[in-house]
Amino acid sequence: MASYSAIQLNGAGTPIEALTGGVSYVFTIGNSGSIGSAYFTVETVRNNSGFYDSTRPTNSLGLYSSFSNIDQDTLITSSYISSVVVPEGGGIYQFTPTSNIALSSSFLRGTGGITLDITI
């Protein structure tokens, strides 16, 4: 799987790697705490008009579980976006997508200089 730096996650973010539906992935998010809490977001690529429509994949649908040092109550999801607050020191959660997520069909974004490792 892959590791992502704060530079990659900042701003527009970086394209997601391909994920297989039904497989549980561990998202390990580092937060050195230089500004306190930070945010981590996964967002499906929008259409040419900047919207989500029936042609967009529902990449955020799935099971979110095994939260460690991340408050599960900060998780916000829709069919197209998921986002969590990452406290100082970072944290972990697992995501099992409902269906396959194609390479580059979502962007990974973070604030506050966070880093990300995705493993199985």
Salt bridges, closest charged atoms under 4 A:
GLU43 OE2 - ARG46 NH2 2.77
GLU43 OE1 - ARG109 NH1 2.47
